[in-house]
Amino acid sequence: MSEHDIQNLIRVAVSRHGLCFRTNVGKVRLPDGRYFDTGLPRGFPDLTCVIRGRAVFIEVKAPGGRVSPEQEKIHRILRNHGACVAVCYSVEDAEKFIMNEVLQNET
């Protein structure tokens, strides 16, 4: 299964708990030659979610995938600002993260 497939499955599963959107990062060249930049920094997580008022970010990796230094840096910054961040390789990983880190630690 591709990372894209896993990402879609996780997005649907996490959406049962709140909002969850695909976060596009980078630049693309438009047909007219101009570039469109998403404005997000390199390494920003794949999925941006809000669950019961908490900011939640998920980096999706295919089995064997590795987190880049840019991703590690952004994850650290997000955590330092109180966000929940996880790297997930499957829907099961994401479900465990949501149940154990997000919903269990509600204040």
Chimera marker file (.cmm) of the C-alpha trace (Angstrom):
<marker_set name="trace">
<marker id="1" x="0.000" y="0.000" z="0.000" r="1" g="1" b="0" radius="0.5"/>
<marker id="2" x="1.353" y="3.444" z="-0.904" r="1" g="1" b="0" radius="0.5"/>
<marker id="3" x="1.876" y="6.315" z="1.523" r="1" g="1" b="0" radius="0.5"/>
<marker id="4" x="-0.916" y="8.172" z="-0.278" r="1" g="1" b="0" radius="0.5"/>
<marker id="5" x="-3.311" y="5.239" z="0.291" r="1" g="1" b="0" radius="0.5"/>
<marker id="6" x="-2.376" y="5.051" z="3.985" r="1" g="1" b="0" radius="0.5"/>
<marker id="7" x="-2.810" y="8.804" z="4.311" r="1" g="1" b="0" radius="0.5"/>
<marker id="8" x="-6.331" y="8.679" z="2.873" r="1" g="1" b="0" radius="0.5"/>
<marker id="9" x="-7.337" y="5.840" z="5.195" r="1" g="1" b="0" radius="0.5"/>
<marker id="10" x="-5.938" y="7.672" z="8.225" r="1" g="1" b="0" radius="0.5"/>
<marker id="11" x="-7.666" y="10.916" z="7.207" r="1" g="1" b="0" radius="0.5"/>
<marker id="12" x="-11.037" y="9.163" z="7.025" r="1" g="1" b="0" radius="0.5"/>
<marker id="13" x="-10.510" y="7.332" z="10.343" r="1" g="1" b="0" radius="0.5"/>
<marker id="14" x="-9.358" y="10.429" z="12.232" r="1" g="1" b="0" radius="0.5"/>
<marker id="15" x="-12.238" y="12.488" z="10.802" r="1" g="1" b="0" radius="0.5"/>
<marker id="16" x="-14.580" y="10.411" z="12.979" r="1" g="1" b="0" radius="0.5"/>
<marker id="17" x="-13.100" y="12.243" z="15.984" r="1" g="1" b="0" radius="0.5"/>
<marker id="18" x="-13.026" y="15.785" z="14.560" r="1" g="1" b="0" radius="0.5"/>
<marker id="19" x="-11.716" y="17.712" z="11.576" r="1" g="1" b="0" radius="0.5"/>
<marker id="20" x="-8.835" y="16.340" z="9.525" r="1" g="1" b="0" radius="0.5"/>
<marker id="21" x="-7.382" y="17.824" z="6.350" r="1" g="1" b="0" radius="0.5"/>
<marker id="22" x="-4.558" y="16.983" z="3.993" r="1" g="1" b="0" radius="0.5"/>
<marker id="23" x="-1.828" y="19.585" z="4.324" r="1" g="1" b="0" radius="0.5"/>
<marker id="24" x="-0.078" y="20.266" z="1.037" r="1" g="1" b="0" radius="0.5"/>
<marker id="25" x="3.477" y="21.567" z="1.278" r="1" g="1" b="0" radius="0.5"/>
<marker id="26" x="5.698" y="22.852" z="-1.482" r="1" g="1" b="0" radius="0.5"/>
<marker id="27" x="5.556" y="24.570" z="-4.832" r="1" g="1" b="0" radius="0.5"/>
<marker id="28" x="3.966" y="23.576" z="-8.118" r="1" g="1" b="0" radius="0.5"/>
<marker id="29" x="4.365" y="25.101" z="-11.527" r="1" g="1" b="0" radius="0.5"/>
<marker id="30" x="1.101" y="26.288" z="-13.015" r="1" g="1" b="0" radius="0.5"/>
<marker id="31" x="0.254" y="25.832" z="-16.724" r="1" g="1" b="0" radius="0.5"/>
<marker id="32" x="1.031" y="29.509" z="-17.350" r="1" g="1" b="0" radius="0.5"/>
<marker id="33" x="4.568" y="29.076" z="-15.959" r="1" g="1" b="0" radius="0.5"/>
<marker id="34" x="4.003" y="30.802" z="-12.624" r="1" g="1" b="0" radius="0.5"/>
<marker id="35" x="4.649" y="28.972" z="-9.354" r="1" g="1" b="0" radius="0.5"/>
<marker id="36" x="2.137" y="28.408" z="-6.597" r="1" g="1" b="0" radius="0.5"/>
<marker id="37" x="3.610" y="28.072" z="-3.100" r="1" g="1" b="0" radius="0.5"/>
<marker id="38" x="1.446" y="26.678" z="-0.291" r="1" g="1" b="0" radius="0.5"/>
<marker id="39" x="3.259" y="28.911" z="2.191" r="1" g="1" b="0" radius="0.5"/>
<marker id="40" x="3.875" y="26.090" z="4.648" r="1" g="1" b="0" radius="0.5"/>
<marker id="41" x="7.453" y="25.253" z="5.639" r="1" g="1" b="0" radius="0.5"/>
<marker id="42" x="9.250" y="22.149" z="4.439" r="1" g="1" b="0" radius="0.5"/>
<marker id="43" x="8.650" y="19.304" z="6.853" r="1" g="1" b="0" radius="0.5"/>
<marker id="44" x="5.128" y="20.334" z="7.871" r="1" g="1" b="0" radius="0.5"/>
<marker id="45" x="3.009" y="17.236" z="8.744" r="1" g="1" b="0" radius="0.5"/>
<marker id="46" x="0.784" y="15.603" z="6.128" r="1" g="1" b="0" radius="0.5"/>
<marker id="47" x="-2.456" y="15.893" z="8.096" r="1" g="1" b="0" radius="0.5"/>
<marker id="48" x="-3.739" y="18.832" z="10.134" r="1" g="1" b="0" radius="0.5"/>
<marker id="49" x="-6.566" y="18.033" z="12.518" r="1" g="1" b="0" radius="0.5"/>
<marker id="50" x="-8.650" y="19.589" z="15.267" r="1" g="1" b="0" radius="0.5"/>
<marker id="51" x="-10.022" y="17.119" z="17.758" r="1" g="1" b="0" radius="0.5"/>
<marker id="52" x="-12.079" y="18.418" z="20.672" r="1" g="1" b="0" radius="0.5"/>
<marker id="53" x="-10.380" y="21.777" z="20.381" r="1" g="1" b="0" radius="0.5"/>
<marker id="54" x="-6.825" y="20.437" z="20.237" r="1" g="1" b="0" radius="0.5"/>
<marker id="55" x="-4.380" y="20.935" z="17.390" r="1" g="1" b="0" radius="0.5"/>
<marker id="56" x="-3.294" y="17.525" z="16.116" r="1" g="1" b="0" radius="0.5"/>
<marker id="57" x="-0.748" y="16.834" z="13.379" r="1" g="1" b="0" radius="0.5"/>
<marker id="58" x="0.041" y="13.498" z="11.749" r="1" g="1" b="0" radius="0.5"/>
<marker id="59" x="3.037" y="12.697" z="9.575" r="1" g="1" b="0" radius="0.5"/>
<marker id="60" x="2.176" y="9.663" z="7.453" r="1" g="1" b="0" radius="0.5"/>
<marker id="61" x="4.870" y="7.226" z="6.378" r="1" g="1" b="0" radius="0.5"/>
<marker id="62" x="4.743" y="3.994" z="4.447" r="1" g="1" b="0" radius="0.5"/>
<marker id="63" x="6.293" y="1.047" z="6.299" r="1" g="1" b="0" radius="0.5"/>
<marker id="64" x="10.044" y="1.615" z="6.397" r="1" g="1" b="0" radius="0.5"/>
<marker id="65" x="9.649" y="5.350" z="5.739" r="1" g="1" b="0" radius="0.5"/>
<marker id="66" x="11.813" y="7.743" z="7.718" r="1" g="1" b="0" radius="0.5"/>
<marker id="67" x="11.253" y="11.207" z="9.123" r="1" g="1" b="0" radius="0.5"/>
<marker id="68" x="13.488" y="13.889" z="7.585" r="1" g="1" b="0" radius="0.5"/>
<marker id="69" x="15.483" y="16.385" z="9.666" r="1" g="1" b="0" radius="0.5"/>
<marker id="70" x="13.115" y="19.147" z="8.483" r="1" g="1" b="0" radius="0.5"/>
<marker id="71" x="10.139" y="17.118" z="9.685" r="1" g="1" b="0" radius="0.5"/>
<marker id="72" x="11.756" y="16.448" z="13.065" r="1" g="1" b="0" radius="0.5"/>
<marker id="73" x="12.381" y="20.179" z="13.497" r="1" g="1" b="0" radius="0.5"/>
<marker id="74" x="8.797" y="21.169" z="12.651" r="1" g="1" b="0" radius="0.5"/>
<marker id="75" x="7.391" y="18.406" z="14.888" r="1" g="1" b="0" radius="0.5"/>
<marker id="76" x="9.485" y="19.701" z="17.801" r="1" g="1" b="0" radius="0.5"/>
<marker id="77" x="8.293" y="23.280" z="17.206" r="1" g="1" b="0" radius="0.5"/>
<marker id="78" x="4.635" y="22.189" z="17.067" r="1" g="1" b="0" radius="0.5"/>
<marker id="79" x="4.987" y="20.142" z="20.285" r="1" g="1" b="0" radius="0.5"/>
<marker id="80" x="6.648" y="23.110" z="22.016" r="1" g="1" b="0" radius="0.5"/>
<marker id="81" x="3.501" y="25.087" z="21.212" r="1" g="1" b="0" radius="0.5"/>
<marker id="82" x="1.224" y="22.466" z="22.784" r="1" g="1" b="0" radius="0.5"/>
<marker id="83" x="0.183" y="20.528" z="19.694" r="1" g="1" b="0" radius="0.5"/>
<marker id="84" x="-0.107" y="16.744" z="19.538" r="1" g="1" b="0" radius="0.5"/>
<marker id="85" x="2.173" y="15.325" z="16.831" r="1" g="1" b="0" radius="0.5"/>
<marker id="86" x="2.751" y="11.739" z="15.706" r="1" g="1" b="0" radius="0.5"/>
<marker id="87" x="4.333" y="9.753" z="12.915" r="1" g="1" b="0" radius="0.5"/>
<marker id="88" x="1.929" y="7.021" z="11.815" r="1" g="1" b="0" radius="0.5"/>
<marker id="89" x="2.555" y="4.072" z="9.513" r="1" g="1" b="0" radius="0.5"/>
<marker id="90" x="-1.007" y="2.731" z="9.562" r="1" g="1" b="0" radius="0.5"/>
<marker id="91" x="-4.587" y="3.487" z="10.522" r="1" g="1" b="0" radius="0.5"/>
<marker id="92" x="-3.976" y="1.467" z="13.691" r="1" g="1" b="0" radius="0.5"/>
<marker id="93" x="-1.059" y="3.739" z="14.637" r="1" g="1" b="0" radius="0.5"/>
<marker id="94" x="-3.250" y="6.802" z="14.134" r="1" g="1" b="0" radius="0.5"/>
<marker id="95" x="-6.137" y="5.342" z="16.156" r="1" g="1" b="0" radius="0.5"/>
<marker id="96" x="-3.779" y="4.512" z="19.052" r="1" g="1" b="0" radius="0.5"/>
<marker id="97" x="-2.294" y="8.006" z="18.912" r="1" g="1" b="0" radius="0.5"/>
<marker id="98" x="-5.717" y="9.659" z="18.981" r="1" g="1" b="0" radius="0.5"/>
<marker id="99" x="-6.990" y="7.460" z="21.820" r="1" g="1" b="0" radius="0.5"/>
<marker id="100" x="-3.810" y="7.534" z="23.956" r="1" g="1" b="0" radius="0.5"/>
<marker id="101" x="-2.371" y="10.990" z="23.329" r="1" g="1" b="0" radius="0.5"/>
<marker id="102" x="-5.286" y="13.200" z="22.347" r="1" g="1" b="0" radius="0.5"/>
<marker id="103" x="-8.470" y="11.887" z="23.947" r="1" g="1" b="0" radius="0.5"/>
<marker id="104" x="-6.866" y="10.474" z="27.127" r="1" g="1" b="0" radius="0.5"/>
<marker id="105" x="-5.093" y="13.746" z="27.928" r="1" g="1" b="0" radius="0.5"/>
<marker id="106" x="-8.110" y="16.032" z="27.710" r="1" g="1" b="0" radius="0.5"/>
<marker id="107" x="-8.146" y="18.728" z="30.332" r="1" g="1" b="0" radius="0.5"/>
<link id1="1" id2="2" r="1" g="1" b="0" radius="0.2"/>
<link id1="2" id2="3" r="1" g="1" b="0" radius="0.2"/>
<link id1="3" id2="4" r="1" g="1" b="0" radius="0.2"/>
<link id1="4" id2="5" r="1" g="1" b="0" radius="0.2"/>
<link id1="5" id2="6" r="1" g="1" b="0" radius="0.2"/>
<link id1="6" id2="7" r="1" g="1" b="0" radius="0.2"/>
<link id1="7" id2="8" r="1" g="1" b="0" radius="0.2"/>
<link id1="8" id2="9" r="1" g="1" b="0" radius="0.2"/>
<link id1="9" id2="10" r="1" g="1" b="0" radius="0.2"/>
<link id1="10" id2="11" r="1" g="1" b="0" radius="0.2"/>
<link id1="11" id2="12" r="1" g="1" b="0" radius="0.2"/>
<link id1="12" id2="13" r="1" g="1" b="0" radius="0.2"/>
<link id1="13" id2="14" r="1" g="1" b="0" radius="0.2"/>
<link id1="14" id2="15" r="1" g="1" b="0" radius="0.2"/>
<link id1="15" id2="16" r="1" g="1" b="0" radius="0.2"/>
<link id1="16" id2="17" r="1" g="1" b="0" radius="0.2"/>
<link id1="17" id2="18" r="1" g="1" b="0" radius="0.2"/>
<link id1="18" id2="19" r="1" g="1" b="0" radius="0.2"/>
<link id1="19" id2="20" r="1" g="1" b="0" radius="0.2"/>
<link id1="20" id2="21" r="1" g="1" b="0" radius="0.2"/>
<link id1="21" id2="22" r="1" g="1" b="0" radius="0.2"/>
<link id1="22" id2="23" r="1" g="1" b="0" radius="0.2"/>
<link id1="23" id2="24" r="1" g="1" b="0" radius="0.2"/>
<link id1="24" id2="25" r="1" g="1" b="0" radius="0.2"/>
<link id1="25" id2="26" r="1" g="1" b="0" radius="0.2"/>
<link id1="26" id2="27" r="1" g="1" b="0" radius="0.2"/>
<link id1="27" id2="28" r="1" g="1" b="0" radius="0.2"/>
<link id1="28" id2="29" r="1" g="1" b="0" radius="0.2"/>
<link id1="29" id2="30" r="1" g="1" b="0" radius="0.2"/>
<link id1="30" id2="31" r="1" g="1" b="0" radius="0.2"/>
<link id1="31" id2="32" r="1" g="1" b="0" radius="0.2"/>
<link id1="32" id2="33" r="1" g="1" b="0" radius="0.2"/>
<link id1="33" id2="34" r="1" g="1" b="0" radius="0.2"/>
<link id1="34" id2="35" r="1" g="1" b="0" radius="0.2"/>
<link id1="35" id2="36" r="1" g="1" b="0" radius="0.2"/>
<link id1="36" id2="37" r="1" g="1" b="0" radius="0.2"/>
<link id1="37" id2="38" r="1" g="1" b="0" radius="0.2"/>
<link id1="38" id2="39" r="1" g="1" b="0" radius="0.2"/>
<link id1="39" id2="40" r="1" g="1" b="0" radius="0.2"/>
<link id1="40" id2="41" r="1" g="1" b="0" radius="0.2"/>
<link id1="41" id2="42" r="1" g="1" b="0" radius="0.2"/>
<link id1="42" id2="43" r="1" g="1" b="0" radius="0.2"/>
<link id1="43" id2="44" r="1" g="1" b="0" radius="0.2"/>
<link id1="44" id2="45" r="1" g="1" b="0" radius="0.2"/>
<link id1="45" id2="46" r="1" g="1" b="0" radius="0.2"/>
<link id1="46" id2="47" r="1" g="1" b="0" radius="0.2"/>
<link id1="47" id2="48" r="1" g="1" b="0" radius="0.2"/>
<link id1="48" id2="49" r="1" g="1" b="0" radius="0.2"/>
<link id1="49" id2="50" r="1" g="1" b="0" radius="0.2"/>
<link id1="50" id2="51" r="1" g="1" b="0" radius="0.2"/>
<link id1="51" id2="52" r="1" g="1" b="0" radius="0.2"/>
<link id1="52" id2="53" r="1" g="1" b="0" radius="0.2"/>
<link id1="53" id2="54" r="1" g="1" b="0" radius="0.2"/>
<link id1="54" id2="55" r="1" g="1" b="0" radius="0.2"/>
<link id1="55" id2="56" r="1" g="1" b="0" radius="0.2"/>
<link id1="56" id2="57" r="1" g="1" b="0" radius="0.2"/>
<link id1="57" id2="58" r="1" g="1" b="0" radius="0.2"/>
<link id1="58" id2="59" r="1" g="1" b="0" radius="0.2"/>
<link id1="59" id2="60" r="1" g="1" b="0" radius="0.2"/>
<link id1="60" id2="61" r="1" g="1" b="0" radius="0.2"/>
<link id1="61" id2="62" r="1" g="1" b="0" radius="0.2"/>
<link id1="62" id2="63" r="1" g="1" b="0" radius="0.2"/>
<link id1="63" id2="64" r="1" g="1" b="0" radius="0.2"/>
<link id1="64" id2="65" r="1" g="1" b="0" radius="0.2"/>
<link id1="65" id2="66" r="1" g="1" b="0" radius="0.2"/>
<link id1="66" id2="67" r="1" g="1" b="0" radius="0.2"/>
<link id1="67" id2="68" r="1" g="1" b="0" radius="0.2"/>
<link id1="68" id2="69" r="1" g="1" b="0" radius="0.2"/>
<link id1="69" id2="70" r="1" g="1" b="0" radius="0.2"/>
<link id1="70" id2="71" r="1" g="1" b="0" radius="0.2"/>
<link id1="71" id2="72" r="1" g="1" b="0" radius="0.2"/>
<link id1="72" id2="73" r="1" g="1" b="0" radius="0.2"/>
<link id1="73" id2="74" r="1" g="1" b="0" radius="0.2"/>
<link id1="74" id2="75" r="1" g="1" b="0" radius="0.2"/>
<link id1="75" id2="76" r="1" g="1" b="0" radius="0.2"/>
<link id1="76" id2="77" r="1" g="1" b="0" radius="0.2"/>
<link id1="77" id2="78" r="1" g="1" b="0" radius="0.2"/>
<link id1="78" id2="79" r="1" g="1" b="0" radius="0.2"/>
<link id1="79" id2="80" r="1" g="1" b="0" radius="0.2"/>
<link id1="80" id2="81" r="1" g="1" b="0" radius="0.2"/>
<link id1="81" id2="82" r="1" g="1" b="0" radius="0.2"/>
<link id1="82" id2="83" r="1" g="1" b="0" radius="0.2"/>
<link id1="83" id2="84" r="1" g="1" b="0" radius="0.2"/>
<link id1="84" id2="85" r="1" g="1" b="0" radius="0.2"/>
<link id1="85" id2="86" r="1" g="1" b="0" radius="0.2"/>
<link id1="86" id2="87" r="1" g="1" b="0" radius="0.2"/>
<link id1="87" id2="88" r="1" g="1" b="0" radius="0.2"/>
<link id1="88" id2="89" r="1" g="1" b="0" radius="0.2"/>
<link id1="89" id2="90" r="1" g="1" b="0" radius="0.2"/>
<link id1="90" id2="91" r="1" g="1" b="0" radius="0.2"/>
<link id1="91" id2="92" r="1" g="1" b="0" radius="0.2"/>
<link id1="92" id2="93" r="1" g="1" b="0" radius="0.2"/>
<link id1="93" id2="94" r="1" g="1" b="0" radius="0.2"/>
<link id1="94" id2="95" r="1" g="1" b="0" radius="0.2"/>
<link id1="95" id2="96" r="1" g="1" b="0" radius="0.2"/>
<link id1="96" id2="97" r="1" g="1" b="0" radius="0.2"/>
<link id1="97" id2="98" r="1" g="1" b="0" radius="0.2"/>
<link id1="98" id2="99" r="1" g="1" b="0" radius="0.2"/>
<link id1="99" id2="100" r="1" g="1" b="0" radius="0.2"/>
<link id1="100" id2="101" r="1" g="1" b="0" radius="0.2"/>
<link id1="101" id2="102" r="1" g="1" b="0" radius="0.2"/>
<link id1="102" id2="103" r="1" g="1" b="0" radius="0.2"/>
<link id1="103" id2="104" r="1" g="1" b="0" radius="0.2"/>
<link id1="104" id2="105" r="1" g="1" b="0" radius="0.2"/>
<link id1="105" id2="106" r="1" g="1" b="0" radius="0.2"/>
<link id1="106" id2="107" r="1" g="1" b="0" radius="0.2"/>
</marker_set>
